[in-house]
Structures are given as C-alpha cells and as structure tokens.
Amino acid sequence: MTLKSEQLYQERLAKETEGAPPIPKKPAGEDIIVTSTRRAGQDFFRVAVIASYNTTCCISGVKASQLLEACHIIGWAEDRELRTDPCNGLCMNVFFHRAYDNHLMGITPDGIIHISPTLIDNVSEENFKSYLVKLENRKIHMPSHFYPNPDYLAARYEQFGKA
C-alpha cells in the first residue's frame, strides 16, 4: 500500500516534469557502512589555524565557529610537508573555503583578496553580489600568530590566475 505522501509526491512530480525525460523513482534513504581515511594531524592544523585567527573568518569576519574551517593554502594532496603547518592555513567560512578551493577567489602574497568574475556572474541575489564586489582588493584579516606564508600564497595565487 502506497503512503498518501508518496502518492502526492508522485502526482506533483508528474505535473512539474510534463514533457521532460522521466525521472527515476525516488530512492529509499538508507544508511550504508563505508570505510574511510582520516587525516592524521588535521585536528592540530584546524585548532591551530582557527585559534590564530581568533575564531574569525579572514574574509568575512564571521565568528560562528560552526561555519569556520581551516583552509589549506597549498592543498593537502599537493605537499606532504605542509599538511599540518599552520602557516599554510587560513580560517574561512564554508562558502569562502569552497570558493578558494575552486579558484573562484584568490589571495595575493600580501593578503589582497580577488574575486573571480565567474563567481560574481553566478550570483543572482544583488545584495550578495554587491558584497562580493566590495571584497575585491581588500586585505584579509590577519591572524595573531602563524601568519600565512607569502610564498605559499604566491604559489596558490598563481593557480588562481590560471583558472
């Protein structure tokens, strides 16, 4: 016997997708067991970087610890020696961390922020777009210790320029 909610879902889905290719049946939400790899030393890196920035995003100033991450300047997979070096880290909120990792934002060796036109062009909400535009050429908030290494920032900024 199909639940009423499932029936309503299927009816709504049929109306919304008229003329579109068929959508597969909604899968059941199930838990599965997986084997994963954990980054040894990542906890040290995270605590050291976030503490050095006084639990504040270096781009936005957000202080909500639930939204902050320790972002590697030179990626974890790129250089084993730098993986846990706090001078290879920036404290960023989730949004800016993803933008940085995807070369939608760059930071020069002297800490100047540059936002990719691709990111700006893909924001439809005008207030947020304006905020991003205003970040261009601003300096990041610097940490109290473990300053980001300018050589690491230069290497990473070169990748941003090529993206």
N, C-alpha and C positions, 0 to 999 in steps of 0.2 A: 504494500500500500504506500503510495507516494504521499509525503507530507504536504500539507497545504502550502507551506512556504516554498517548497521545491517547485510545486506546480505554478505558483505565482511568478517565481524566478524564471521558469522556462517560458511562460507567456510573455513576460516583459522582454526577455532576451529575444524572442521571436519578433516582437514589434520593432525593437531597436536595430535589428540586423536584417530587416527585409531587403532582399536584393543583394546582400553581402554573402561572401562564401560562408559555408556552415562552420559554426564554432563547435569544437569538441565538447562532449558532456563535461560538466563541472566535476573535477576530481574530488575525491574524499580527502579531507585533511587528516593525514596520518603522521605519526611520529616514526622516524626510522633511526636505526643505530648506525653511526658513522665512525670511522677512525680519522683523527685529525692530528695535525702537527701543531705544537705550541712553540712560540718563540722564546727561548731561554734568554733572560736578560731584558726582555721587553718591559716587565714591571718596573725595573730600576729606571730604564730610559723614560718611561711615562711619568713616573713620580718626579724624577729629577727635572725634566723639561717643564712640566706643568707648575711645579713649585717655583722654578726660577722665573717664571712669568707671573708669579703671584696669582695663579689660577685665573688668568685673563687671556682671552684670545688676542694675539698680536695684531690682528687685522681689525676686528670689530669692537674690541673691548668687552665682549660678552664674558660674564663671570659665572654663568651657570655651569657648575662642574660636570653635570650630566651631559652637557653638549660639547665639552672640550676633549681634544685628543692631542697626543704628542705626534707631530708630523715629522717624518724624516726628510731632511733636505736632499741628501743622497740616499736613494732608496735602499731598503733592507737587502734586496737581492743584488744590488749593484756593487757593494763593497762590504765585505765581512768585518773589516777592521773598524768601520764607522757605525756599525749597527747599534751599539749601546752608548756611543759618545754623545753626551747631552749638547755639545756644541754643534752637533749635526741635527738638532731638533728645533722646532718651532711649535708653540702652543696655538692651536687653531680650533675654531668651532667646526663642527662636522661639515657644514656647507663649504667653507673656505678650504678645509683639508682636501675634500674631493676635487674642488676646482684646481688646487695646487698640484695634486697628483695627476690630474688630467691635462696639465699645461694650459688651463684656462685663466691662470693667474701666475704672474712671475714676481720675484723679488730680487732686486739688484744686490750686488755685494755690499752696498752702503744702506740697504734696507728700504729702498724705494719700491712701492707697490705698483704693478702694472696689470691691468685687467685686459684680457683678450677681447677684441671686437666680437669674436664668436660668442662669448658668454653674454656680452651686452645685447647682441642681436637676438639671443634666445631667451630673453626675459620679457614677458608681456605686461607685467604689472609696472606701471610708470614710476611709482614711488621707489620701488626696489631698484629699478634700472637707474634712476637718478642717484641713489645711494652708491651703487657700484661705480658710476661715472665719477662721483666725487672722491672715491678712493684712489683714483689714478694720480700718480706722482706724490702720494702721501707716504710718510715714513711709518714703518711698523712700530708698534710699541716694543721697546727693548726690554729684555729680562734684567733682573737684578744681578744675576751671575750666569755663567755658561752662555756667553754671548754667541750668537750664530757665527760660525767660521766664514769669513768673507770668501775664502777660496771655494768652499762648498756651495755657497750661494751663487758664485760666479759660474761654476760648472752647471748648476741646475738652471740658472737663468739662460745660459746658452741653449739648453734643451727647449726652454720656453720659446726662445726666439726662432727656433727651427720648426716649432709645431704649427 
